[in-house]
Amino acid sequence: MKSTAFTVSRFENRNGTTSWRVSGWLYGVRVRRNFKTKEAAASEGNSLGIRAAQESAGLRPTATLLTEVQLREAELAFRKLEGSPWSLLACLDHSLANRRAPEHDKLLPEAISAYLAVREQEHGRALLSGRQLRSITDELAVFKRCHPDSQVQQFGAPEITAYLERGKPSLKTYNNRRGLLSTFFKFALRQGWVDANPVEKTQHHRINHRRGSATTLSAEQSIELMAFLEDFEGGAFVPHFALCLFAGIRPCIRYGEISKLRPGSVRLDTGTIHIEPEVSKVGMKRLVTIQPNLAAWLRAYPLDRSPIIPPNTSNVRAKVSAKFGLTHDVLRHTFISMFVAKFRSMGEAALQAGNSESIIRKHYLDLKSSEEAERFFSIRPRGGLL
């Protein structure tokens, strides 16, 4: 039974005296109390009436050590848990076990700065290439721009997926973004800034790579290219193109092997080019044999007069590429395919180019005839073919 209103009535005692009785129900318990005066009974009735009203509203008086503010906070917590299978104590235990202290919270821009500092140190120790560092820096700059005020631990799989899919990227671009972010969050996990790597819960796309035969120049196109270079800027760019075309040096002038190759590594006396681990794309030393026609080009245009990377190489390469339709690696592809055609050895071609034999077989085998290869390796300065 719930509480009821309390009444005050006159009551005759057995000894002949008169009392004033307060009666009613409070919390399902019947209350009857006698008082000598009507005023005292009325005061008690009002007090009990207030308690009954509180009981009807769901309020219960209780002795507690909590302050008024703590009581209000506890009431709010219980309201939030209405309909939940979790108790307030269970939620509190879970939070204490898993919620990191405020000193472990890290804003995304601060975390990215700390991560990039580590990667720059790795680059300084030659553990990370300049191209990789640039890719990491550029991707994280975009990520930071998209979430400038976020904390690292706030990211979950939905937020990461939305970022990865921005702009409807190709599957390869998506996977590249995912890999760069995953490495960053692994670093954050080691620092204690996150409890788990959220990227691991995002989708990774499987891509069926179907790479065909490499794009190459013909012997005739190579003759035209080198003849043009001899007459262009006094032949200043001949060594640069000759090393890429007749030795297969990786041609990117920002991060490729040609950008790090030093004149002292080109040994005409021994007939070899030393590609040191810090120069090689794969971090492994290799020796490239200087073919007779390349030796002729380097003697006619010595490296002490024509540097490997002359000034304004970027603009000149763009103009030459536009004139002859050169793609990024076409000079290197041409060398490898001509080498395989001339010497018929995929193993030796792999050693010379710094590739695996499977790559040589898949992309360069039988692209050129032995006759065309002979013409290619006979291209020499001033006068073309021997």
Secondary structure, DSSP 4 states (H G I P E B T S, - for coil): ------EEEEEE-TTS-EEEEEEEEETTEEEEEEESSHHHHHHHHHHHHHHHHHHHTT------S--HHHHHHHHHHHHHTTT-SS-HHHHHHHHHHHPPPGGG--BHHHHHHHHHHHHHHHHHTTSS-HHHHHHHHHHHHHHHHHSTT-BGGG--HHHHHHHHTTT---HHHHHHHHHHHHHHHHHHHHHTS-SS-GGGGS----------SPP---HHHHHHHHHHHHHSGGGTTHHHHHHHHHH-----TTTSHHHH--GGGEETTTTEEEE-TTTSTTS--EEEE--HHHHHHHHHS-TTTS-SS-TTHHHHHHHHHHHHT--TTHHHHHHHHHHHHHH--HHHHHHHHT--HHHHHHHTTTSS-HHHHHHHTT-BTTTB--
